[in-house]
Amino acid sequence: MKRGSIIKLTAVMLLIAIVAIFSVQPLTDPEKGIRLGLDLRGGVHMVLQAQPGPDGAEVTPDDTENAKTIINKRVNEMGLSEPVVQTDLVKKRIIVDLAGIKDPDQAVEILKTTAKLTFKDPQGNVVIEGSELKDARAAQGTRSPGYVVHLTFSDEGAKKFGELTSRHVGQRIGIYLDDEILQNPSVSVPIMDGKAEITGYATLEEAADIAALLRSGALPVSLDVAEKRTVGASLGVDSLNKSIKAGIIALALIALFMLAFYLLPGLVANISLVVFTLLVLWALKGLNAVLTLPGIAGLILSIGMTVDLNIIIYERIKEELKLGKSLRAAVEAGFSRAILTVLDANITTLF
């Protein structure tokens, strides 16, 4: 090989190595890198089954979609990144994948709670519903020990609450969540500013959970847990580490094989493999795709197929060289003879 060609090849290899090093860092960032599935990061997979109403009313597709919207709001309130919430309108189910969740049982309880808030007068009549809330926030109690949930009503809700407290001074009104009484306070003076307070929470987390439920709104249908599967964070990390190790070993073995059998063409093939792997990983990040264990297996398989195609092309070129053709003519003939095989292999893989 000419000295100039060696220098050019070395420069290209150094450039690719530098690009590879700086490209991998953003891809492996825990927050901004490629999204990892439950089997790699740990979390909970649940299937929530919508139930008919108390009067036997059937669950409609709109009910399922509305429930999905509310569950999305609740998941966002948890501060989780990249949750997956899907609907199965045929089976009237909502499928939720929460990666990186610390307390799966609490998450399930929050998501399946109907959270129907009502205010009732002393006679038990519903006067105000949760749909007339504007905001709900957890805070440290100032007039009583423990933590509270501050409620802010909409204009219509504030008007109704003012009328309720004006009519029943000296009496008790009921605050209910899913028909279970939260509080039964006595009205001392009319409250006209559209604000109320639910007291009696032992921890800020408990109050914050209730506030998040009230902010997201009530589910249009009740939900039961049809399926729940939890993957521990340590198991997910272990699976990820083993997958990365398997991928590195596979790449190393492939690289050694190509160098041993094809020398310089093998080196070129190895460089193309690095570029191919980085392009696939960046494509996953750009498409916001979720990487799972089967996905890693597929990536390793695709790397093997790429090498296989390189081998087919190189063997065709070697055959042409044995016929006495020049290198340029052998490369052109080898590519033209191998292209149909390459296309056939890729099409077969797709279907």
LINGIDA-V437974 format. One line per field, one symbol per residue. ss: DSSP state (h for helix, s for strand, l for the rest). burial: I if it has 16 or more other ideal C-beta (glycine too) atoms within 10 Angstrom, else O. Layout:
ss->???
burial->???
This chain:
ss->llhhhhhhhhhhhhhhhhhhhhhhhhhlllllllsslhhhhlssssssssllllllllllhhhhhhhhhhhhhhhhhllllllsssssllllsssssssllllhhhhhhhhhllllsssslllllsssshhhssssssssllllllssssssslhhhhhhhhhhhhhllllslssssllssssllsllllllllsssssssllhhhhhhhhhhhhhllllllssssssssslhhhhhhhhhhhhhhhhhhhhhhhhhhhhhhlhhhhhhhhhhhhhhhhhhhhhhhlllsslhhhhhhhhhhhhhhhhhhhhhhhhhhhhhhllllhhhhhhhhhhhhhhhhhhhhhhhhl
burial->OOOOOOOOOOOOOOOIOOOOOOIOOOOOOOOOIIIIIIIIIIIIIIIIIIOOOOOOOOIOOOIIOOIIOIIOOIIOIIOOOOIIIOIOOOOIIIIIIIIIIOOIOOIIOIIIIIIIIIIIIOOOOOIIOIOIIOOIOIOOOOOOOOIIIOIOIOOOIIOIIIOIIOOIOOOOIIIIIOOOOIIOOOIOOOIOOIOIIIIOIOOOOOIIIIIIIIIIIIIIIIIOOOOOOIIOOOOIOOIIOOIOOOIOOIIOOIIOOIOOOIOOIIOIIIIOIIOOIIOOIOOIIOOOOIIIIOIIOOIIOOIOOIIOIIIIIIOIIOOIIOOOIOOOOIIOIIOOIIOOOIOOOOOOOOO
